Amino acid sequence: MSVFKIHTFTIMDYEQHISTSKLPDVKTTIFTTVGNLARKHHAIDLSQGFPNFKADEKLKSMVNDALLAGHNQYAPMQGYYGLREGISEKIASLHQYTYSPEDEITITVGATQAIFTAITAFITKGDEVIVIKPAYDCYEPAITLNGGIPVYVQLEAPDYKIDWSAFENKITDKTKMVIINTPHNPSGTILTKSDMEQLEKILKPTNIILLSDEVYEHIIFDGQVHESVSRFPDLANRSFVCASFGKTFHVTGWKMGYCVAPTELMAEFRKVHQFAVFCVDHPVQRALANYLKNPSHYLDLNNFYQEKRDFFLDGIKSSKFKYKPSQGTYFQLLNYTQISMDKDEVIGKRLITEKGIASIPISSFNVENRNDHMLRFCFAKKKETLEQAVEILCKL
């Protein structure tokens, strides 16, 4: 005798759950919106921050070698030791500060996961986190998801320099963390030694954690120096430093990054990391460990990208755009007030649909979408791509 069960289904009340969304104000990112529009109109895409040229064949060959050598199972949760050791040696050489490969370095799924994990490990309901605006768009959602409260320090165009008095005034007894980004995306500015010393002085009497986004650590121009948090012991002792192999080695699609921090902070970081992703692509880690053994692979990037920046800026000298040369990253801000006084989102959309070139409006990263009349252009592109972009921009 067969028994059949009859299932009845009710209509799911999605609205009930959506009304209690943890991120009620988050919409599709400006990068996705602009990218989709650029593809629709076949525009030259200088919006999103990824190169359109090939990665080093040596690096790709090293990944292939690792695959064939059988490194296709889980890597250690903290990351392949040889890569952590290489990172420790690199930081010691560049910044004269030593992180333990065993206890103070973790390999992550890009810098974004490192940033999210550091915030999740420490931010709880009601904690305040100071965010320097304009800011990359992954910071605030992570703070909000964990019950934290973003507190903004808005930088002023066109210099985008931090007013340290204004910054200090934002600190309260609820401030749990401060997030900085140098070289800075989207402005292309850098924090100087003086900036870091002022930050060090302000934070010294506090118990505030510092999260330093240094994904463009190896892309800095005009003979200037990257002032990593790791160079300042009083800051390093309270800091997470997050970095990106994807940005450094033109392989953003690999989503490979790392995080360094003092043992006590890293122990908490790893508690979250192990249950979020556990570990990261094993053969790629093996390849990166070998690739780091030749320091020129990252030390030569400054000149490589400065040539691209200078080529782009030389090309638009006769245009109506105003600019200050980017100090770091592979982004350049252009002020368009001699062309239009429209909101940056309006002029940015018009450039895509009518002129065939895509950029990112800076208002997307400002407090209350303040309009600075600035567009961000990525110059990590082939020479022929930059030539086509220059031609369009000079005709505006």
N, C-alpha and C positions, 0 to 999 in steps of 0.2 A: 504494500500500500504506500503510495507516494504522498508526501505532505508538501504542499506549496505554500510558501510564505508570500503574502501580499504586502509590498512596501508602499507606504504612502509618503509623499514628499510635500513639504511646506515650502512656500516661497521665501527665499533668504531675504532678510531685512538688512540689506547692505548699509542703508542710511544710518541705522542705529550704530554701526561700527565706525562709519566714516565721520559721524558727528563727534566721535571721541578720538579722532586721529591724533597721533603724537606730533605730527608735523602738518597742522592744518593750513599753514600759509605757504608751504613749499610747492612750487610749480615746476614744470619742466625747466631744466637749466638753460641759461642763455646760450651755452655752448651747443646744446642739442637743437635749440630753436634756430640759431643762426646757421648751424651746419646743415640742417634740413633745407632751409631756404636757399643756401648756397648751391646745394646739389640740384635742387629744383630748377634753378636759373643758370646752372652750369657756370657759376661764378668762380673766379680765382679765389681760393680759400686761404686767406691770411688771418683767419679768426682763431681756430683751435691750435693749441700749443703742441704740435707734433711735426717732426721733419717730414718732407716728402722725398728725401733722398735715402739711399740704402745704408744699412748698418755695415760695419766693418766685416768683410768676408772672413777675417781671422776669428772674430768672435763667433760668428755663425758656425764656422768649422769646429770650433771648440765645443759648442753645444752638441753638434752631431757626433763628435768623438765621445762625449760623455754618454750620449744615448746608446751608442754602439758598445761602449764599455760596460753597459748594464746598470747604469745608475738611474733606474726607472721606478724605484719604489720610494716609499716615504723618506724624506730627509729628516734629520733630528728636528724636534719641535723648535728649538732655538735657531736652527739653520745649520748648514754644513760648516763644520769647525774651520776648515781651511779658508772659507770665505770670511768668517768672523775674524779670523787671525789676520787676513789681508786688510780688512777694514781697520782693525786696531793699529796695524803698522802704518797705514795711510794717514790716519788722524794724528798719530804720534809724530810722523815726519812733517806734516803740514802745520800742526797746531801745538806741538809739544805737550800733548796731554794723552795719557794712556788709559784706554778702556780695556777691561779684562774681556778677552774673547769668550771666556766661560760664563761669566755672570752679568756682563754689562752690554752685550750686543745681541740683537735679535733680527733675523731676516724676515721681511714682511712682504705682503702682496702690494707692492708700491708704497709710496709715502702716505697716500690717503688712508690706507689701512693702519699704518703706524700712528697717524694723527688721531684717527677714530678710536683706536685701542687705548692710547694714552689718556684721552679724554674720558672714555668709558671706565677706565680703571680707577679714576679719582673723583670725577664730578658726580655729585648727588644733588638731590632736590634742594633748591635755594642757593646753591653755590654760585658765586659770580665769577665770570671769566672775562677778562679784558681782551678785546679784539680790536686790532688796528685796522681802520677802514681807509681806503678800499681794501677788501680782503677777498682772498680766494674763497669760493662758495662752499667748501666742505666743512669749514670750522663750525659755523653756527648751527646747522642741523644736528651735528654730533653733540653739541652742548645742550640743545633743546631736548633731544631724545633722552638724555640722561637727567633731565630735570633742572639743568643749570640755567643761568640767566646771562646772556651776552651783554656786556657793558662796552659801549663803543668809544673809541678815540678816533675822531674823523680827521684825516690829514687834508691839508689844503693844497689845491692845484696852484701853480704847475710844479712846485718843488716836491710836494709830498714828503716833507720832513716832519719828524715827530717833535711836538712841543712837549718836552719832558715835564714841565710844570703842570700842564693840562693832564698829562698822563698820570702823574702822581696824585692829582686831585680825584681821580676816578677810583683809587684804592680805598676799600672799606674793610671792616672786620669780616665781611662775607666774601672777600676776594680769595678764591682758591687757586686760580691759575691765570697766567698771562700768556697770550700767543703772539709771537713775532714771526716775521718772514723776511729773510734776507739772503740773497738778492730778492727784491720784492716784486711779486706778481700781483697786480698788473702794471705798476708804475715804472718798473725798471730801475728803481733807486736802490741804494745799499745803505746798511747801517755802518757807520764809521767806528773807529776805535773809541772816539769820544762818546758816541751814542751808547756803545756797550758799557763803557765805564759809568755813564750816568744811570743806565738801567741797573747795573750792578750795585751802585750806591743806594738807589731807591729800594731795591728788593732786599738788601742785606739785613735790615732789622725785622724782616717779615718771614713768614713760613710759606710763602707763595711758591707754587710750582711754576716753572717756566717751560713752555713748549715752543721749540724753535724749528720752524719749517725752513730747511736749507736745501731744498731740492735743486736749486740752481747754483750750488756751491762751487762748481767748476766753470761757471760762465760769468766772468766779470772782466771789465774792460779798462783800457787806458792805464795799465800798470797799477791799478788799484788792487787791494788785498781783500780777500773774503775774511771778514772778522767773525769767525764762527764762535758760538757760545763756548765751544771747547777750549778756546784760547784764554778764557777768564775763569779761573778755578772757583771763585765764589758763585759764579753763574752755573758752571758745569755741575757743581755739587747739588743743584736743585732742578736740573734740566733734563728734558727729553730732547734729543736732536734727531730730526727725521730727514731722511735723504732718499734720493731716487736714482737707481741705475738706469731706469727707463729714459729719464730726461738726459742723463749724462752720456749714454752710449747710443742714442738715437733708436731706442727699442721700446717705445712707450707701450706697445701692445703686449710686451712680456710681463708688465706689472710686477717689477722687481724693485724693492726698496729695502731700507734698513733703519733701525732705530738704536740709538745708544743712550745710556742713562746710568746713574750710579746704581749699585747693586740693589739697594733697598727699593728704589723706584722700579727698576727693571723686574724685580720679583713680582710685583703687583701687575705690571704690564703683561708678563707672561701668563698669569692666571687667566686673563681675558683672551690673550692671543691663542692659547692652546684650545679653547673651546669655540673660537670664532673661525679659525682656519687650520689650526694645529701646525701645519708646516707649509712650505712654499716649494715651488717647482725645483726638483732635485737636480736634473742635468744642467739646467741653466745656472744654478748656484755653483756647480763644479766648474763650468766654463768661466764664470765671472771671477772665481778665485784665481784661475790661471791668467786671465786677462789683466787683473790688477797688478800682477807681478811686473808689468812694464808701466811705470808711472807716466810715460809720455801719452798713454791712451787717455788720461784725464787732464794732465798738465797742458797739453797742446790745444785744448778746447777753447781757451780764452782767445787766442789768435785766430782760430778757425771761425769762431762766431763774430769776432770783431770785424773781420773782413766782410762778412755778410751784412753786419750792421752798417758799416761804412759805405758799402756798395749801395745799399738801400737809401741811406740818407743823402749820399752824393747824387743819386738819381732824382730825388725829389727837391733838390735845392731851388729849382725854378718854379716849384708848385706854390700854391697859396697856403699850404699847411705851415704851422709854426710848431717847433719842437725843441726839446732838450735831449741830446743824445742819451740813450739808455746807458746806465752804468753797469747793468748786469741783467741776467735772464736772456731769452731770445725774443723779447717783445719791445716794441717801440710805440710810445704814445704820440699821437698827432692831434694838435689843436686845429679845429676846422672853422673857427669864427670868421675868417676872411672869406669863407665860402657860404656859410649859412649860420643862422642863430637858432635853428630848429633843435629840438631835443635830440640827444645823441642816438636814441633808439630809432627816431624817425629818419635821420640822415643816414644811419647805418643800414637800415632797410632799403632806402632809396639807392644807396651805392650798390647793393646786391641786385636789386630788380631792374635798375636802369643802366648801371655802369658795369656790372659784372665783376665786382670785387667785394669780398666779405671781410669784416673786421668785428671786433667786440666793443659794444658801447660800455664805457666805464661806469655809467650810472648804476649798472647792475650790481656793482660791488660797493657802492657808497651807502651811507646812512640815508634812509628814505629816498633812495634812488636820485640823490642830488646830481644835477646835470653840470658837469665840468667842461662840456663841449670837447670831450676827448674821445678818441677811438684808439683801440689797441690793435696793432698789427704784428703778426708773427713773421720774423725774417729767417726762421729756420727752414729755408726752402732752397730749391735748386736755383742756380743763377738765372736760368731762362724764366722761371716762375716770377722771380723778383723783377726781371726786366719787363715782363708783361704788366705786373702790378704798377711799376713806376710809370709806365706809359699812360695808364689809365689815370693815375693820381695827378699827373702833371697837366692833364687836360681839363681838370675840374675848375 
